[in-house]
Amino acid sequence: MSDQPPYPPQEPQQPPYGQQPPPGYGQQPPPGYGQQPPPGYGQQPSPYGQQPPQYGQYGGGGYSPLADYQPPSPYAGWWSRVAALIIDGLIGTLASAIPIIIGAVLLSTSVEVQSDPYGNTSESEVTNEGLFALGIILLIVGFLVAFLFQIWNQGIRQGKGGQSLGKQFLGITVIEMSTGQPQGAGKGALRWLLYYVLASLCFLDLLWPLWDKKHQTWHDMIVSSVVVKA
C-alpha cells in the first residue's frame, strides 16, 4: 500500500476572476423539476374541424323535446262550460229583470198609440212625459245591472277564486297555465271582456275548445288560461 495521502476533495472551479458566473449557476432547480407531466401532455389535438359536443348532450343525443302542458286536474268538458255560461246568464237576467219589467210597463202606459180605421198604427204620442222618462231610466238601469253583475261574477269573482256562480255549481274552475292558480281580479275581468267581444264577433270562439288539445277558447289563449275540473 502506498504511504502517500489520498487526494484532497476537489473544490468546484470558480470562474476566472472578473467574469460573471453563467446564468443559473448555483441556483436551486425550479419547482416541479423531475415531476411527471400532467395527464394529456403531449397528446395529439382533436382533428381539425371536429366540433366539440354540444351543451346538454349526453351520448350525442341532444336536447329532448319539451313535454306538453299537463294541467293539475282534467280539462273541463265543453258541455259543462256551456252550461255554466247559461246559468250565469240566467242569474244576470233575473238580477236585472225587475227594473227592466217596471220600465217597460211605464213606457207602455205613458205612450198612446193611435190607429187608422183599418187597424194600422198611424202614430204614437207620449201622454205622460214623466213616466216615459222614468221608464227609459229603469231600462238603462236594468241593462247596466246585468252588465255589472257579469263583470263581478265572471270577471272579479271568477278571477279571484277561479269560479263564477255557474262554474261553482258545475264544479269547474279557471286557472293560469303557468301557476295553476286563479288569475286575479284584473286578468279575470280582462278575460270576460275578451269573451264578450270575441263571442259577439265570431261564434267560433265558443266552439274552439271542441278540437283544441288544451280545450281553450280564443280568449283563453290570449290570457293563458285553461278551464279544468275543480
Helices and strands as residue ranges (DSSP letters): H 78-110, E 111-115, E 121-126, H 129-150, I 151-157, H 158-161, H 165-170, E 172-176, H 185-201, H 204-207, G 208-210, H 218-223, E 225-229
